[in-house]
């Protein structure tokens, strides 16, 4: 996995994995709770204003994400 290779070189604190839920339920559009929790955690880490490498899947990157300013106020 790319994340494991990159994080072993630059350190886990400098590398973030923004996951994609491979099991997407068309019936209710729900993500697994663990994936959602991890994505929210990564969004909070991205607000810290520290330079990091973010690794994600194209499908995860193309999904709607809230505006950082609005998300930070929540």
N, CA, C and O atoms as a GROMACS GRO file, in nm:
protein
  296
    1UNK      N    1   0.083  -0.117   0.000
    1UNK     CA    2   0.000   0.000   0.000
    1UNK      C    3   0.089   0.125   0.000
    1UNK      O    4   0.192   0.128   0.067
    2UNK      N    5   0.048   0.225  -0.074
    2UNK     CA    6   0.126   0.348  -0.088
    2UNK      C    7   0.143   0.418   0.047
    2UNK      O    8   0.251   0.467   0.079
    3UNK      N    9   0.036   0.422   0.126
    3UNK     CA   10   0.043   0.489   0.256
    3UNK      C   11   0.152   0.429   0.343
    3UNK      O   12   0.229   0.503   0.404
    4UNK      N   13   0.159   0.299   0.350
    4UNK     CA   14   0.259   0.232   0.433
    4UNK      C   15   0.401   0.264   0.386
    4UNK      O   16   0.490   0.286   0.468
    5UNK      N   17   0.421   0.266   0.255
    5UNK     CA   18   0.554   0.296   0.201
    5UNK      C   19   0.595   0.440   0.230
    5UNK      O   20   0.707   0.465   0.274
    6UNK      N   21   0.504   0.535   0.204
    6UNK     CA   22   0.537   0.676   0.223
    6UNK      C   23   0.553   0.707   0.372
    6UNK      O   24   0.647   0.777   0.410
    7UNK      N   25   0.464   0.657   0.456
    7UNK     CA   26   0.472   0.687   0.599
    7UNK      C   27   0.597   0.626   0.664
    7UNK      O   28   0.647   0.679   0.763
    8UNK      N   29   0.646   0.516   0.608
    8UNK     CA   30   0.769   0.458   0.662
    8UNK      C   31   0.891   0.545   0.630
    8UNK      O   32   0.992   0.540   0.700
    9UNK      N   33   0.881   0.625   0.524
    9UNK     CA   34   0.991   0.713   0.485
    9UNK      C   35   0.983   0.847   0.557
    9UNK      O   36   1.084   0.895   0.610
   10UNK      N   37   0.865   0.907   0.560
   10UNK     CA   38   0.852   1.043   0.616
   10UNK      C   39   0.792   1.045   0.757
   10UNK      O   40   0.787   1.150   0.820
   11UNK      N   41   0.748   0.932   0.807
   11UNK     CA   42   0.690   0.924   0.941
   11UNK      C   43   0.538   0.930   0.936
   11UNK      O   44   0.481   1.000   0.853
   12UNK      N   45   0.475   0.857   1.025
   12UNK     CA   46   0.328   0.850   1.026
   12UNK      C   47   0.263   0.984   1.060
   12UNK      O   48   0.151   1.010   1.016
   13UNK      N   49   0.330   1.068   1.136
   13UNK     CA   50   0.272   1.198   1.171
   13UNK      C   51   0.271   1.294   1.052
   13UNK      O   52   0.194   1.390   1.051
   14UNK      N   53   0.354   1.268   0.953
   14UNK     CA   54   0.362   1.354   0.835
   14UNK      C   55   0.285   1.300   0.716
   14UNK      O   56   0.288   1.359   0.608
   15UNK      N   57   0.216   1.190   0.735
   15UNK     CA   58   0.144   1.125   0.625
   15UNK      C   59   0.003   1.091   0.672
   15UNK      O   60  -0.014   1.025   0.775
   16UNK      N   61  -0.097   1.135   0.598
   16UNK     CA   62  -0.236   1.110   0.634
   16UNK      C   63  -0.303   1.024   0.528
   16UNK      O   64  -0.280   1.043   0.409
   17UNK      N   65  -0.385   0.930   0.571
   17UNK     CA   66  -0.462   0.845   0.480
   17UNK      C   67  -0.608   0.884   0.490
   17UNK      O   68  -0.668   0.871   0.596
   18UNK      N   69  -0.664   0.931   0.380
   18UNK     CA   70  -0.806   0.966   0.373
   18UNK      C   71  -0.876   0.853   0.298
   18UNK      O   72  -0.872   0.850   0.175
   19UNK      N   73  -0.939   0.760   0.370
   19UNK     CA   74  -0.988   0.636   0.309
   19UNK      C   75  -1.117   0.652   0.230
   19UNK      O   76  -1.191   0.748   0.246
   20UNK      N   77  -1.140   0.554   0.146
   20UNK     CA   78  -1.264   0.542   0.070
   20UNK      C   79  -1.332   0.414   0.114
   20UNK      O   80  -1.267   0.309   0.124
   21UNK      N   81  -1.459   0.421   0.140
   21UNK     CA   82  -1.535   0.303   0.181
   21UNK      C   83  -1.567   0.220   0.057
   21UNK      O   84  -1.647   0.261  -0.026
   22UNK      N   85  -1.504   0.103   0.046
   22UNK     CA   86  -1.527   0.017  -0.069
   22UNK      C   87  -1.666  -0.045  -0.069
   22UNK      O   88  -1.718  -0.084  -0.174
   23UNK      N   89  -1.727  -0.053   0.046
   23UNK     CA   90  -1.860  -0.113   0.056
   23UNK      C   91  -1.961   0.000   0.072
   23UNK      O   92  -2.000   0.034   0.183
   24UNK      N   93  -2.002   0.057  -0.041
   24UNK     CA   94  -2.097   0.166  -0.038
   24UNK      C   95  -2.236   0.108  -0.054
   24UNK      O   96  -2.264   0.033  -0.148
   25UNK      N   97  -2.323   0.143   0.038
   25UNK     CA   98  -2.458   0.088   0.037
   25UNK      C   99  -2.549   0.180  -0.044
   25UNK      O  100  -2.580   0.291  -0.001
   26UNK      N  101  -2.593   0.134  -0.161
   26UNK     CA  102  -2.680   0.215  -0.246
   26UNK      C  103  -2.816   0.237  -0.182
   26UNK      O  104  -2.884   0.336  -0.212
   27UNK      N  105  -2.857   0.147  -0.096
   27UNK     CA  106  -2.991   0.158  -0.040
   27UNK      C  107  -3.006   0.278   0.052
   27UNK      O  108  -3.109   0.344   0.050
   28UNK      N  109  -2.905   0.307   0.132
   28UNK     CA  110  -2.918   0.420   0.224
   28UNK      C  111  -2.802   0.519   0.212
   28UNK      O  112  -2.802   0.621   0.282
   29UNK      N  113  -2.705   0.493   0.128
   29UNK     CA  114  -2.593   0.585   0.108
   29UNK      C  115  -2.504   0.599   0.230
   29UNK      O  116  -2.440   0.703   0.247
   30UNK      N  117  -2.500   0.499   0.314
   30UNK     CA  118  -2.425   0.509   0.440
   30UNK      C  119  -2.284   0.452   0.425
   30UNK      O  120  -2.263   0.351   0.358
   31UNK      N  121  -2.190   0.519   0.489
   31UNK     CA  122  -2.054   0.468   0.499
   31UNK      C  123  -2.044   0.388   0.628
   31UNK      O  124  -2.125   0.405   0.719
   32UNK      N  125  -1.945   0.303   0.636
   32UNK     CA  126  -1.923   0.235   0.763
   32UNK      C  127  -1.883   0.339   0.866
   32UNK      O  128  -1.819   0.439   0.832
   33UNK      N  129  -1.920   0.318   0.990
   33UNK     CA  130  -1.893   0.416   1.095
   33UNK      C  131  -1.744   0.435   1.118
   33UNK      O  132  -1.701   0.546   1.148
   34UNK      N  133  -1.666   0.329   1.103
   34UNK     CA  134  -1.522   0.341   1.124
   34UNK      C  135  -1.457   0.428   1.017
   34UNK      O  136  -1.372   0.511   1.048
   35UNK      N  137  -1.497   0.409   0.892
   35UNK     CA  138  -1.442   0.488   0.782
   35UNK      C  139  -1.482   0.635   0.800
   35UNK      O  140  -1.400   0.724   0.782
   36UNK      N  141  -1.608   0.659   0.833
   36UNK     CA  142  -1.654   0.795   0.854
   36UNK      C  143  -1.579   0.862   0.968
   36UNK      O  144  -1.538   0.977   0.956
   37UNK      N  145  -1.560   0.792   1.078
   37UNK     CA  146  -1.486   0.847   1.192
   37UNK      C  147  -1.342   0.880   1.152
   37UNK      O  148  -1.289   0.984   1.191
   38UNK      N  149  -1.280   0.792   1.075
   38UNK     CA  150  -1.141   0.815   1.032
   38UNK      C  151  -1.134   0.935   0.938
   38UNK      O  152  -1.041   1.015   0.947
   39UNK      N  153  -1.229   0.948   0.848
   39UNK     CA  154  -1.230   1.061   0.756
   39UNK      C  155  -1.247   1.193   0.831
   39UNK      O  156  -1.181   1.292   0.799
   40UNK      N  157  -1.337   1.195   0.931
   40UNK     CA  158  -1.355   1.316   1.011
   40UNK      C  159  -1.227   1.349   1.089
   40UNK      O  160  -1.190   1.466   1.100
   41UNK      N  161  -1.162   1.248   1.141
   41UNK     CA  162  -1.035   1.268   1.212
   41UNK      C  163  -0.930   1.328   1.118
   41UNK      O  164  -0.858   1.420   1.156
   42UNK      N  165  -0.922   1.277   0.996
   42UNK     CA  166  -0.825   1.329   0.899
   42UNK      C  167  -0.859   1.472   0.857
   42UNK      O  168  -0.769   1.553   0.836
   43UNK      N  169  -0.988   1.503   0.846
   43UNK     CA  170  -1.026   1.640   0.812
   43UNK      C  171  -0.983   1.736   0.924
   43UNK      O  172  -0.939   1.847   0.896
   44UNK      N  173  -0.996   1.692   1.049
   44UNK     CA  174  -0.950   1.774   1.161
   44UNK      C  175  -0.798   1.790   1.159
   44UNK      O  176  -0.747   1.898   1.189
   45UNK      N  177  -0.724   1.684   1.125
   45UNK     CA  178  -0.578   1.691   1.116
   45UNK      C  179  -0.536   1.789   1.006
   45UNK      O  180  -0.436   1.859   1.021
   46UNK      N  181  -0.612   1.795   0.898
   46UNK     CA  182  -0.579   1.886   0.788
   46UNK      C  183  -0.598   2.032   0.827
   46UNK      O  184  -0.538   2.121   0.765
   47UNK      N  185  -0.679   2.059   0.927
   47UNK     CA  186  -0.702   2.196   0.972
   47UNK      C  187  -0.588   2.248   1.060
   47UNK      O  188  -0.586   2.367   1.093
   48UNK      N  189  -0.495   2.163   1.098
   48UNK     CA  190  -0.387   2.201   1.190
   48UNK      C  191  -0.280   2.291   1.129
   48UNK      O  192  -0.189   2.334   1.200
   49UNK      N  193  -0.288   2.320   1.003
   49UNK     CA  194  -0.191   2.409   0.934
   49UNK      C  195  -0.049   2.355   0.937
   49UNK      O  196   0.047   2.432   0.940
   50UNK      N  197  -0.035   2.224   0.936
   50UNK     CA  198   0.097   2.162   0.929
   50UNK      C  199   0.108   2.093   0.793
   50UNK      O  200   0.014   2.028   0.748
   51UNK      N  201   0.222   2.109   0.728
   51UNK     CA  202   0.242   2.046   0.598
   51UNK      C  203   0.252   1.895   0.613
   51UNK      O  204   0.336   1.845   0.689
   52UNK      N  205   0.167   1.824   0.541
   52UNK     CA  206   0.166   1.678   0.543
   52UNK      C  207   0.135   1.626   0.404
   52UNK      O  208   0.086   1.700   0.318
   53UNK      N  209   0.164   1.500   0.383
   53UNK     CA  210   0.127   1.432   0.259
   53UNK      C  211  -0.007   1.363   0.284
   53UNK      O  212  -0.021   1.288   0.380
   54UNK      N  213  -0.104   1.390   0.199
   54UNK     CA  214  -0.236   1.329   0.210
   54UNK      C  215  -0.253   1.226   0.100
   54UNK      O  216  -0.243   1.259  -0.019
   55UNK      N  217  -0.277   1.103   0.138
   55UNK     CA  218  -0.294   0.994   0.042
   55UNK      C  219  -0.440   0.952   0.044
   55UNK      O  220  -0.497   0.926   0.149
   56UNK      N  221  -0.499   0.947  -0.076
   56UNK     CA  222  -0.639   0.910  -0.086
   56UNK      C  223  -0.665   0.842  -0.220
   56UNK      O  224  -0.576   0.835  -0.305
   57UNK      N  225  -0.784   0.794  -0.236
   57UNK     CA  226  -0.829   0.731  -0.360
   57UNK      C  227  -0.899   0.838  -0.443
   57UNK      O  228  -0.955   0.932  -0.387
   58UNK      N  229  -0.897   0.824  -0.573
   58UNK     CA  230  -0.960   0.921  -0.662
   58UNK      C  231  -1.108   0.939  -0.626
   58UNK      O  232  -1.158   1.051  -0.627
   59UNK      N  233  -1.178   0.831  -0.595
   59UNK     CA  234  -1.319   0.841  -0.560
   59UNK      C  235  -1.339   0.921  -0.431
   59UNK      O  236  -1.437   0.995  -0.419
   60UNK      N  237  -1.250   0.907  -0.335
   60UNK     CA  238  -1.261   0.984  -0.211
   60UNK      C  239  -1.232   1.131  -0.237
   60UNK      O  240  -1.296   1.218  -0.178
   61UNK      N  241  -1.137   1.159  -0.323
   61UNK     CA  242  -1.100   1.298  -0.353
   61UNK      C  243  -1.209   1.370  -0.432
   61UNK      O  244  -1.222   1.492  -0.422
   62UNK      N  245  -1.287   1.296  -0.509
   62UNK     CA  246  -1.389   1.359  -0.592
   62UNK      C  247  -1.523   1.375  -0.520
   62UNK      O  248  -1.615   1.434  -0.576
   63UNK      N  249  -1.535   1.325  -0.400
   63UNK     CA  250  -1.659   1.342  -0.323
   63UNK      C  251  -1.666   1.482  -0.265
   63UNK      O  252  -1.564   1.548  -0.245
   64UNK      N  253  -1.788   1.525  -0.238
   64UNK     CA  254  -1.809   1.656  -0.178
   64UNK      C  255  -1.752   1.659  -0.037
   64UNK      O  256  -1.778   1.568   0.043
   65UNK      N  257  -1.675   1.761  -0.007
   65UNK     CA  258  -1.626   1.786   0.128
   65UNK      C  259  -1.667   1.928   0.165
   65UNK      O  260  -1.668   2.016   0.079
   66UNK      N  261  -1.700   1.951   0.291
   66UNK     CA  262  -1.743   2.086   0.329
   66UNK      C  263  -1.629   2.187   0.319
   66UNK      O  264  -1.512   2.151   0.325
   67UNK      N  265  -1.666   2.311   0.303
   67UNK     CA  266  -1.570   2.420   0.303
   67UNK      C  267  -1.496   2.418   0.437
   67UNK      O  268  -1.561   2.411   0.541
   68UNK      N  269  -1.361   2.424   0.437
   68UNK     CA  270  -1.286   2.416   0.563
   68UNK      C  271  -1.326   2.519   0.668
   68UNK      O  272  -1.327   2.489   0.787
   69UNK      N  273  -1.361   2.641   0.623
   69UNK     CA  274  -1.400   2.745   0.718
   69UNK      C  275  -1.532   2.710   0.786
   69UNK      O  276  -1.546   2.728   0.906
   70UNK      N  277  -1.626   2.659   0.709
   70UNK     CA  278  -1.755   2.620   0.765
   70UNK      C  279  -1.739   2.496   0.853
   70UNK      O  280  -1.797   2.489   0.961
   71UNK      N  281  -1.660   2.399   0.806
   71UNK     CA  282  -1.638   2.276   0.884
   71UNK      C  283  -1.573   2.308   1.019
   71UNK      O  284  -1.608   2.248   1.121
   72UNK      N  285  -1.480   2.400   1.020
   72UNK     CA  286  -1.409   2.435   1.143
   72UNK      C  287  -1.502   2.495   1.247
   72UNK      O  288  -1.480   2.479   1.367
   73UNK      N  289  -1.607   2.565   1.202
   73UNK     CA  290  -1.703   2.626   1.294
   73UNK      C  291  -1.798   2.523   1.355
   73UNK      O  292  -1.857   2.548   1.460
   74UNK      N  293  -1.811   2.408   1.290
   74UNK     CA  294  -1.902   2.305   1.343
   74UNK      C  295  -1.836   2.245   1.463
   74UNK      O  296  -1.893   2.155   1.526
   0.00000   0.00000   0.00000
